[in-house]
Each structure stands twice: as C-alpha cells, then as structure tokens.
Amino acid sequence: MNFLIPRAKLSAFLITLSLVIGVSSVTGTAAIRIGSLVDVTGGTSDAGRDYAFGIGEAIHYINDNGGINGKKVKLYQFDYGYRIPEILAKYKLLKQLKVVAILGWESNDTDALSSIITQDKMPYLSAFHAAHLTNPGKTPFNLFAATDYSTNARAAITVWFDKNWSKHPDFGKRKPRFVASYEFDHPYCSGPIRAIKDQAKILGFEIGPDQHVDLSAIDNKIQVLAMRDFKADLVWHGNTTLSVSATLRDAYALELDANHIASSWGFDENLPRLAGKAAEGVMGVTTNAFFGDNVPMMDTVVEFAEKYSPGVPIEKRLIWSIRAWANVLALWEAMKRADRAGDLTGPGILKKGFETFSGYDIGLKVPPLTYTATDHRIAGKVTIYEIKDAKFQVLEVVDLKNRWPDKWAKEWLGW
C-alpha cells in the first residue's frame, strides 16, 4: 500500500517509534516495556503496515490516558519482514529488553514462537486467530481480542444456510453444494477448513472438491471452472484479499452461479475496490468494525491516526488498524488489573488480568471479551457482513454457543 511510509524509510520509522512511544513525562517513573513484531516490508505488508500503525497509535492513546495505573508504556516495535529466520532473533532481543508482553503479527511469528512463549510465560497477542490457540491447556499465553477463524467459519456458513438457502428454488429438493477455495499449505488459509466442513455436514451440505488457490494468484479460471462443474451453491474463500478478489472476478466473468463467503483476512475495504461488481453480495466475517464506522471508540481511533500518522490519508486506512487497537486495548486492561494485584508478570497478566475478563467491552464492535482458565475463545457470537453497493452492511449476528451449546462446550474448543 504505497500511501504509507516508503519501505526504505520504515526501518528508521520503527526505530524512532521504539524510542519515542511511551517516554515517560514523569521524572523517576520507569516505563513498562511492551514488544511488537510486525511485517511492514515482507509478504504480508499490505495489511501489516496498517496493523503496525494501529499498534503505535493505540500505545500513544494508552499513555495519554494514564498508562498502566500511572506508569507509562514504552513500545519496542520491530519489523521481521515475514521472514521466519528473523523471528527468533527479534524475540530474543525483546526478551533482553525485558518486555512484559508482546504484540505479534500473523501465522509465521505466532506459530514459530508458540512453544517458546509458553515456556517463557510471555503473553503474546497476535492477529493470527487460529482456533488451536484458544485452548489454554496447550497454548495458555497465546491470546487475541477476536473470535477465532473456526468459529467465524462456522458462523458464516450457518448464516448463509439460514438466510440464502431457504430462499433457493431447490430448497427442500436437494442438498446445497459447498466448495472451499484456499491455499492448502498456509496455516491461516487451511486452519478453519476442518471446522467449516464439519459445520457443512451438520447443516446437511454436499461437499465438493477443495480448490487450491495460491495467495499470490491473479488468474484462477481453472479453479472456478471446477466449481462450476460441481455446480457449487456456495464458495468459501480462505485466502487474503488479493487472491480472493481475483477469484471473484473470474467467477463473475465465467458466470459461476454461486454465492461467496470470504474469511476475515480476505474481507477488507480493498475487496470491493479490487473486485468491483464481482464483490456485490459477497458475505464475510470481521472480528471488529471497519475503519471509520460509527461505533464506540472509533472517534478516538481516527483522532489518534490523524495526530500520530499525519502522512497517511484517513480514507486509505483499513480494518487492520482496528484489529491492532483491539489487541492493545485488551492487553492494556489486563495489565492494569495485574498491576493493581501487584503481579505485572506474564502469569500475572494472564491469570489476574485476562482470565478475570467476563464480558469486558472494549468498543470498536469487538464482541465483549471473556477468557477463562479452560477456554480462551472470547465469545460465541459472530457478526456476518454483506457487501451491498460497495459498502459493508451487517447481515446477521449468529450465536453458536447458544445454538449448539453441547458442541461448543465439549467438541469445538481448539479446532
């Protein structure tokens, strides 16, 4: 996204950010250190830069509003370029800097560090919302202020079944046909496939052959033709916005008579811009509001974006900034609670912070947060959107926890 700081200047920007954010104006007050690993120059930088800006702006907000019970926060934010070899080195550096928690990025860093942060008892909030990270019996220190990918996928296919299939001319005559389109080997893309297929079976779908689509693919006609041969009624797109928009354009051009659902990283403000008419009617999942939506806390987000990132046009900001704010605000509250309990350590932030949340509302259309010692899924409610006239409109909120209480409690955790 070339509206952001040019790549050549990003490293200098991040170094400056680590030195400036959280410098205490109170003499003698030691700053509390938080780390951040981001991708602003690598393969996911199209979303990663917006996310990195959101983290920085949210930390400024924390310090302008009392910090951690009067103690300022100092952020050390490092770009690892989505390169796995750099992850461990940057993590070790953050440990040497004595950070008490880390705001991570996506699948590469989160999965690579998961066992290490469990051993180190380091709270790690990332934008990788994989269901396997919601089971505290396995990954207690991986957290996020969002519903997980599998919960989102189950909710989305359920809403389509409830609202669209019941109006289809073949309703009651045959099973609806479902196909998943995604990059098979990527953990984000493939993560919710088992869950969404399980939900499809619960709802009575006929499941067709998966279609492999690379994250960088711009021509997916072969895959679309296979969907058309199967006579798919519904296609789940598990990739990011670039390849999802390309697949939608091909589906539109080849007159695939199917509805479409895009997963959370394939459903942002750029989708209708890139897909055009092909995006009309596409359903999708978000875990928070879009940038600029009229929801609680959004005025604050916009204010701090304008104040601390003046070179970035507001109209170009994306939902990923809001996702960053959600994690920062959740961490802020957990740290304040742990600090009041006199235990601002990793275990303290987890046990005396996050796991004391019960329906805690941070605004920004994030579901109220609940974490327990046995379940880190924040909520069972998911908001499903639909694109109408190139705008995102709320279609329905589905509550999986209340609709399938036994499965929610006994079967679905962690997958």
C-alpha positions in Angstrom: 0.0 0.0 0.0 2.1 2.9 -1.3 0.1 5.5 0.7 2.1 4.5 3.8 5.7 5.3 4.7 8.0 4.2 1.8 9.7 0.9 2.6 13.1 2.4 2.6 12.1 4.7 5.5 10.2 2.1 7.5 13.1 0.7 9.5 14.1 4.2 10.6 10.5 4.9 11.5 10.2 1.8 13.6 13.5 2.5 15.5 12.2 6.0 16.1 8.9 4.5 17.3 10.6 2.3 19.8 12.4 5.3 21.2 9.5 7.8 21.3 6.4 5.9 22.2 6.0 5.7 26.0 8.8 8.0 27.0 7.6 9.0 30.5 7.0 12.6 31.2 7.0 11.8 34.9 10.5 12.1 36.4 11.6 8.9 38.1 8.8 6.8 36.8 10.1 3.7 35.0 8.3 2.8 31.8 6.6 -0.6 31.4 8.0 -2.2 28.2 5.9 -3.9 25.6 7.3 -5.6 22.5 5.8 -5.7 19.0 6.7 -7.9 15.9 5.3 -6.6 12.7 5.6 -7.1 8.9 6.0 -3.8 7.1 8.4 -4.8 4.4 7.5 -8.5 3.7 4.9 -10.7 2.0 2.0 -9.6 4.2 3.0 -5.9 4.5 -0.1 -4.8 2.5 -2.1 -5.4 5.7 0.9 -5.4 8.1 1.7 -1.8 7.8 -1.8 -0.7 8.6 -1.7 -3.0 11.6 1.7 -1.6 12.8 0.4 1.9 12.6 -2.7 0.9 14.7 -0.4 -0.5 17.4 1.6 2.6 17.6 -1.4 4.9 17.7 -3.1 2.8 20.4 0.0 2.9 22.6 0.0 6.7 22.3 -3.6 6.6 23.5 -2.7 4.4 26.5 0.0 6.9 27.6 -2.3 9.9 27.0 -4.8 8.2 29.3 -2.8 7.2 32.4 -0.7 4.4 31.1 -0.7 1.3 33.4 -2.1 2.9 36.6 0.1 5.9 36.2 3.1 4.2 34.7 3.9 5.0 31.0 4.4 2.3 28.4 7.4 2.1 26.1 6.9 0.2 22.9 9.7 -1.6 21.1 8.4 -2.4 17.6 10.5 -4.4 15.1 9.8 -5.4 11.5 10.7 -9.0 10.8 9.6 -8.8 7.1 7.6 -12.1 7.4 10.9 -14.0 7.3 10.9 -16.9 9.7 14.7 -16.9 10.3 14.4 -13.4 11.8 11.6 -14.2 14.3 13.6 -15.9 17.0 16.4 -13.3 16.9 13.9 -10.5 17.2 12.1 -12.3 20.0 15.4 -12.8 21.9 16.1 -9.1 21.5 12.7 -8.2 23.0 13.4 -10.5 26.0 16.8 -8.8 26.5 14.8 -5.5 26.6 12.7 -7.0 29.4 9.3 -6.6 27.8 6.4 -8.0 29.8 4.2 -8.8 26.8 4.4 -8.9 23.1 2.0 -7.8 20.3 2.7 -10.2 17.5 1.6 -10.3 13.9 0.4 -13.4 12.0 0.9 -17.1 11.4 4.7 -17.1 10.8 5.7 -15.5 14.1 2.9 -16.8 16.2 3.3 -20.5 15.4 7.1 -20.3 15.4 7.1 -18.8 18.9 4.1 -20.6 20.4 6.0 -23.2 22.3 8.7 -20.8 23.4 6.4 -18.2 24.8 4.6 -21.0 26.7 7.9 -22.0 28.2 8.8 -18.3 28.9 5.3 -17.4 30.2 5.2 -14.4 27.8 1.7 -13.1 27.0 1.6 -12.9 23.2 -1.3 -11.1 21.4 -1.4 -11.5 17.7 -3.6 -11.0 14.6 -3.4 -14.8 13.9 -6.7 -16.0 15.3 -6.3 -19.8 14.8 -8.6 -21.9 16.8 -5.8 -24.2 18.1 -4.5 -21.2 20.1 -7.8 -20.9 22.1 -7.1 -23.9 24.2 -5.2 -22.7 27.3 -4.4 -26.3 28.2 -2.0 -26.2 25.2 -1.2 -22.6 24.5 -2.1 -20.5 27.6 -0.1 -17.4 26.7 -1.3 -17.0 23.1 -4.3 -14.6 23.1 -6.2 -12.3 20.9 -9.2 -10.0 21.2 -11.2 -11.6 18.5 -13.3 -14.7 17.6 -11.2 -17.4 16.1 -11.1 -18.5 12.4 -13.1 -21.7 13.0 -15.8 -20.0 15.0 -16.1 -17.4 12.3 -16.3 -20.0 9.5 -19.0 -22.0 11.3 -21.0 -18.8 11.8 -20.7 -17.7 8.2 -21.9 -20.9 6.6 -24.7 -21.1 9.1 -25.9 -17.6 8.2 -25.8 -18.4 4.5 -27.8 -21.6 5.1 -30.4 -19.8 7.2 -30.9 -16.7 5.1 -30.0 -17.8 1.5 -30.6 -21.5 1.1 -34.2 -21.2 2.5 -35.0 -18.9 -0.5 -33.3 -21.0 -3.2 -35.7 -22.7 -5.7 -34.1 -26.1 -4.9 -34.7 -25.7 -1.2 -36.2 -29.0 0.1 -35.4 -30.8 -3.1 -31.7 -31.4 -2.7 -28.7 -30.6 -0.5 -26.8 -27.3 -1.0 -23.4 -27.7 -2.6 -20.3 -26.3 -0.9 -16.7 -25.8 -2.1 -13.7 -24.4 -0.3 -11.1 -22.3 -2.2 -7.8 -21.6 -0.4 -4.0 -22.2 -0.4 -3.7 -25.7 1.0 -0.4 -25.3 2.8 -0.8 -22.0 4.5 -1.9 -22.2 8.2 -4.2 -19.2 8.1 -6.0 -20.4 4.9 -6.3 -24.1 5.9 -6.9 -23.6 9.6 -10.7 -23.4 9.6 -11.3 -25.9 6.8 -12.0 -28.9 9.1 -14.4 -26.8 11.2 -16.3 -25.4 8.2 -16.7 -28.8 6.6 -17.9 -30.2 9.9 -20.5 -27.4 10.1 -21.5 -28.1 6.5 -22.2 -31.7 7.4 -24.2 -30.6 10.5 -26.3 -28.4 8.2 -26.7 -31.0 5.5 -24.4 -29.8 2.7 -22.9 -31.8 -0.1 -19.2 -31.0 0.0 -17.2 -30.7 -3.3 -13.5 -31.0 -4.0 -11.3 -28.3 -2.4 -9.7 -25.8 -4.9 -6.1 -24.9 -4.4 -5.6 -21.1 -5.0 -2.2 -19.5 -4.2 -2.2 -16.4 -2.1 -0.5 -14.6 -4.9 -2.7 -16.0 -7.7 -4.3 -13.5 -10.1 -5.8 -16.0 -12.6 -8.0 -18.7 -11.1 -10.2 -19.7 -14.0 -9.3 -23.4 -13.8 -10.4 -23.5 -10.2 -13.6 -21.6 -11.0 -14.4 -23.9 -13.8 -14.1 -26.9 -11.4 -16.5 -25.1 -9.1 -18.9 -24.6 -12.0 -18.7 -28.3 -12.9 -19.6 -29.2 -9.4 -22.5 -26.8 -9.6 -21.5 -25.1 -6.3 -24.1 -23.1 -4.5 -21.6 -21.6 -2.0 -17.9 -21.0 -2.1 -15.7 -20.3 0.9 -12.7 -18.2 0.1 -10.0 -18.8 2.7 -7.2 -16.6 1.3 -6.3 -12.9 1.6 -7.9 -10.0 -0.3 -5.7 -10.0 -3.4 -6.4 -13.6 -4.4 -10.0 -13.6 -3.2 -10.7 -10.6 -5.4 -9.1 -12.3 -8.4 -11.1 -15.5 -7.8 -14.3 -13.4 -7.5 -13.6 -11.6 -10.8 -13.1 -14.9 -12.6 -16.3 -16.3 -11.0 -18.2 -13.3 -12.3 -16.7 -13.5 -15.8 -17.4 -17.2 -16.1 -20.9 -16.8 -14.7 -20.5 -19.2 -11.7 -23.9 -19.3 -10.2 -22.9 -19.4 -6.6 -22.8 -17.2 -3.5 -19.5 -16.4 -1.9 -18.1 -16.0 1.7 -14.7 -14.5 2.4 -12.7 -15.2 5.5 -11.6 -12.4 7.8 -8.3 -11.6 6.0 -10.0 -11.6 2.6 -12.7 -9.2 3.6 -11.4 -5.7 3.9 -12.1 -2.3 2.4 -9.9 -3.2 -0.6 -12.1 -6.1 -1.7 -14.9 -4.1 -3.4 -12.2 -1.8 -4.8 -10.3 -4.7 -6.4 -13.2 -7.0 -7.3 -15.7 -4.3 -8.5 -19.1 -5.7 -9.4 -17.9 -9.2 -8.6 -17.9 -8.3 -4.9 -21.5 -7.4 -4.8 -23.4 -9.7 -2.4 -20.3 -11.3 -1.0 -20.6 -12.2 2.6 -17.7 -12.1 5.1 -16.5 -12.2 8.6 -14.9 -9.5 10.6 -13.9 -9.5 14.3 -14.3 -5.8 14.7 -15.6 -2.7 13.0 -14.2 -1.3 9.7 -12.1 1.9 9.9 -14.4 4.9 10.3 -17.6 3.0 11.2 -19.9 4.8 13.6 -19.2 2.7 16.7 -17.9 3.4 20.2 -14.2 4.3 20.3 -13.9 5.0 16.6 -13.7 8.7 17.0 -10.7 8.1 19.3 -9.1 5.8 16.7 -9.5 8.4 13.9 -8.2 11.2 16.2 -5.0 9.3 17.1 -4.5 8.3 13.5 -4.7 11.9 12.3 -2.4 13.1 15.2 0.3 10.4 15.1 0.3 9.3 11.4 -0.5 12.6 9.6 1.1 11.4 6.4 -1.3 8.6 6.0 -4.6 9.6 4.4 -7.6 8.6 6.6 -9.6 7.4 3.6 -6.8 4.9 2.9 -6.8 3.4 6.4 -8.1 -0.2 6.8 -9.8 -2.5 9.2 -6.4 -3.9 10.2 -5.7 -0.8 12.3 -8.9 -1.6 14.3 -7.7 -5.2 14.8 -4.5 -3.8 16.3 -6.4 -1.4 18.6 -8.5 -4.3 19.8 -5.4 -6.3 20.9 -3.8 -3.3 22.5 -6.9 -2.3 24.4 -7.4 -5.8 25.7 -3.7 -6.0 26.8 -4.0 -2.6 28.5 -6.9 -3.7 30.6 -5.3 -7.0 31.5 -2.1 -5.2 32.5 -3.9 -2.7 34.7 -5.7 -5.5 36.5 -2.5 -7.4 37.0 -0.7 -4.3 38.2 -3.4 -3.5 40.7 -3.0 -7.0 42.0 0.8 -6.4 42.4 1.7 -9.0 39.8 2.8 -7.5 36.5 4.5 -10.7 35.3 3.5 -13.0 32.4 1.5 -15.3 34.7 0.0 -12.3 36.5 -1.1 -10.7 33.3 -2.7 -14.0 32.2 -4.3 -15.1 35.5 -5.0 -11.8 37.2 -5.7 -10.0 34.0 -7.1 -11.7 31.0 -8.7 -14.6 32.8 -10.7 -12.2 35.0 -12.5 -10.8 32.0 -16.2 -11.6 31.8 -18.0 -9.8 29.0 -15.5 -6.9 29.1 -16.4 -4.4 26.3 -13.6 -2.5 24.6 -15.8 -1.0 21.9 -15.0 -1.0 18.2 -17.6 -3.7 17.6 -15.4 -6.3 19.2 -17.5 -8.9 20.9 -17.3 -8.5 24.7 -14.3 -10.4 25.9 -14.4 -13.4 28.2 -11.4 -15.6 29.0 -11.4 -18.4 31.4 -8.7 -20.8 32.7 -10.1 -23.5 30.5 -11.3 -21.6 27.4 -9.8 -18.6 25.6 -12.5 -18.3 23.0 -13.7 -14.7 23.7 -17.3 -15.2 22.6 -19.7 -17.4 20.7 -21.3 -14.5 18.8 -20.1 -13.6 15.3 -21.2 -10.7 13.1 -21.6 -11.5 9.4 -21.5 -8.7 6.8 -22.6 -8.5 3.2 -21.3 -6.1 0.5 -24.1 -4.0 -0.9 -23.4 -1.1 -3.3 -19.7 -1.5 -2.5 -20.4 -0.9 1.2 -20.3 -3.3 4.2 -23.6 -3.9 5.8 -24.4 -6.1 8.8 -26.3 -9.1 7.7 -26.8 -11.1 10.9 -25.2 -11.9 14.2 -25.2 -15.7 15.0 -24.6 -17.1 18.4 -23.0 -20.5 18.0 -22.6 -21.0 21.8 -26.3 -20.8 22.4 -27.4 -22.6 19.3 -25.1 -25.6 19.8 -24.3 -25.5 23.5 -23.1 -29.1 23.8 -20.8 -29.0 20.8 -19.5 -25.6 21.9 -18.6 -26.8 25.3 -17.5 -30.4 24.6 -16.3 -30.6 21.0 -15.2 -27.4 19.3 -12.6 -25.9 21.5 -9.2 -25.8 19.8 -10.2 -26.8 16.3 
